[in-house]
Amino acid sequence: MPSGRLHDRITLWCLPLIAGSTFGLTRNSDVTLLTTAGFLFSGLMFGPDLDIHSRHFIRWGWLRLLWVPYQKTIRHRSVWSHGLVVGTLLRVVYLSFWISLLTGLGAAFAYWIWGVQIDWGHWGQLTIQGVYNYRGQVFALWLGLELGAISHVAADTIGSQITRQRRYKSKKKIIPAPKTQTIPRKSQIGNSKKSKK
């Protein structure tokens, strides 16, 4: 399995390819920027290895505490963390939950201290309308996140295959020679009987 450092290198090596391909296909700098940013964020901080104590996890700083329940719930390399589409979707939903919860707590604190009231229905409507109006940009960001996860899973899969092949080859090389049964000579049999006396 590739190390965290190798995963980072793969992300950085693939970044120009993602940016060039996206711009070549769309001819849109906004879409290219969002896809590339999503890919970089996913490759360095938001990837499948958030289910263990990894570089992704450590890079969140003190906010990594948010990912502890995720790690306790999700088994490493399961479909829920490393599965295509499913893994990224679950991480987006999980992070959205924490952002919503912390925003709600912040709003409650603001109301309690300063008496500021927030119209949650209006905010929800604005959010849904914004996602709909900018659906192309949202999809570009989503695609970048998913491509970052795909590069991680592909590196894990290739690394595991290489490790298996090396183990298989090393097992084939270390085949013990068959034991040959030696028949003792008559002189050896006579000597062994004398030594027993």
Buried (B, 14 or more C-beta within 10 A) or exposed (E): EBEBEEBBEBBEEBBEEBBEBBBEEBEBEEBBBBBBBBBBBBBBBBBBBBBBEBBBBEBBEEEBEBBEEBBEEBEEBEEBBBBBEBBBBBBBEBBEEBEEEEEEEEBEEEEEEEEEEBEEEEEEEEEEEEEEEBEEBBEBBBBBBBBBBBBBBEBBEEBEEEEEEEEEEEEEEEEEEEEEEEEEEEEEEEEEEEEEE
